[in-house]
């Protein structure tokens, strides 16, 4: 076989390999575009309004500006109810995560309910994260204080990373908070799983390919330990009843957070810890009935005090 034939064959192989890599790149790009535009873990104002209208539940969606950010919130039920519940979502997520709780008749009978898109999620600056838990707490405060003037008792229900923000609200604004319900809580610095890809995603050459919801979640993830360390001096400021619920098989937030809660929430008048057998991190879905009962019990408990 002469050299020209060999060179032609090699050129064909190179072109073939090049086409394969091009097809793979285009496929990955299509997947990224799909994730970025179609899987966002958020509902539009219209979709949320339709959801509650179909169930004949009074609901309203609002926006407010604070700290150079605009945040979206949802209000559901009767403002004259004798208690208020605020739901604080995790990451990546949005206030849409709580639709089945916000439309639950047993909760609507007891309380007026609020939910918020945390900074960087939903329609609160999608993809523009705010890693500071203290600043997130300050951004949420107007919803409970000057904007809604929430009726007491006020219960905060946090899920996953939302529990960190809920606890910070109770630390920073104790006059606003009467009880905490923490679902799959992330409270202890470093006691959560961080996958290696999280560091890779932060690289500038990669970050632009990442769907916006994961940009926000990843930024929080990589700053979470230092943010929780900043909260260490303030746990004794929490002086309200606390309900803690977590799956025994939670592989994302380690169950050692329960012992941390016992050690740090020394001034909580009541700390009820429930570890649920055969459940992982997503108990807000799998244990909705159990969690709903816990929220109702918390409302009754703080009303009786």
Buried (B, 14 or more C-beta within 10 A) or exposed (E): EEEEEEEEEEEEEEEEEEEEEEEEEEEEEEEBEEBBEEEBBBBEBEEBBEBBEEBEBEBEBBEBEBEEBEBBBBBBBEEEBEBBBBBBBBBBBBBBBBBEBBBBEEBBEBBBBBBBBBBBBBBBBBBBBBBBBBBBBBBBBBBBEEBBEBBBBBBBBBBBBBBBBBBBBBBBBEEBBBBBBBBBBBBBBEBBEBEEEBEEBBEEEEBEBBBBBBBBBBBBBBBBBEBBEBBEEBBEBBBBBBBBBBBEEBEBBBBEBBEBBEEBBEEBEBBBBBBBEEBBBBBBEBBEEEBBEBBBBBBEBBBEE
